[in-house]
Amino acid sequence: MYLDAAKKQEIFGKYGKSNTDTGSAEAQVALFSYRISHLTEHMKLNRKDYSTERALTMLVGKRRRLLDYLKARDIERYRAIVKELGLRK
């Protein structure tokens, strides 16, 4: 499986406040970004996989809404996570 418990712990440890911080906006955005990159690579090989395409679209929307929330609440945290993950503003 591409996203096992060890990989999640690594992502949460790097972007969250601790290894067990799974609910912060930064940790969630990082997890969504990892999943989006994985699904994007899958879609490059399997163009007609429409269920994965829909899941990818929904995941991008979730990340966008979370980033919009973070931008409205705390612009400095928003800027930091966008810069760290290399996302567009």
LINCOR-V613423 format. One record per backbone hydrogen bond with DSSP energy under -1.0 kcal/mol. NH is the residue of the N-H (numbers start at 1). CO is the residue of the C=O. If there is no record, write none. Layout:
((NH | CO) (NH | CO))
This chain:
((8 | 4) (9 | 5) (10 | 6) (11 | 7) (12 | 8) (13 | 9) (14 | 10) (15 | 11) (16 | 12) (21 | 18) (22 | 20) (28 | 24) (29 | 25) (30 | 26) (31 | 27) (32 | 28) (33 | 29) (34 | 30) (35 | 31) (36 | 32) (37 | 33) (38 | 34) (39 | 35) (40 | 36) (41 | 37) (42 | 38) (43 | 39) (44 | 40) (45 | 41) (46 | 42) (49 | 46) (50 | 48) (53 | 49) (54 | 50) (55 | 51) (56 | 52) (57 | 53) (58 | 54) (59 | 55) (60 | 56) (61 | 57) (62 | 58) (63 | 59) (64 | 60) (65 | 61) (66 | 62) (67 | 63) (68 | 64) (69 | 65) (70 | 66) (71 | 67) (72 | 68) (73 | 69) (74 | 70) (78 | 74) (79 | 75) (80 | 76) (81 | 77) (82 | 78) (83 | 79) (84 | 80) (85 | 81) (86 | 82) (87 | 82))
